[in-house]
Amino acid sequence: MKSAALALCVLLVSVSGFAPISGCRESSVCSLCNGTGMRDCEKCKGGEAECVFCHGSGKMGSEKCGNCEGDGQAMCLKCKGSGEVPCDHKTLPSSESAGSS
């Protein structure tokens, strides 16, 4: 049964384009948009915008490395050359949560 779940996880990863993360977390529901792929955007005064953490997929996965801008440079210590870092945000970044009125 475990191998079937792992095979499904690998298939989901292949289809979604997310990099594998331990425990198959990439297929868990995004904690920010609750799996809808959208969230109320404070910056556009209540309109809908793509979730900043799951990028509209509704699932947690990985995001572009902020250190090398996703270029995957071999010398990048943050992503170790992959260009991606785990996306496991539980709250909005301070720049988003502050919100301008």
Order of alpha helices (4+ residues) and beta strands (2+ residues): alpha-beta-beta-beta-beta-alpha
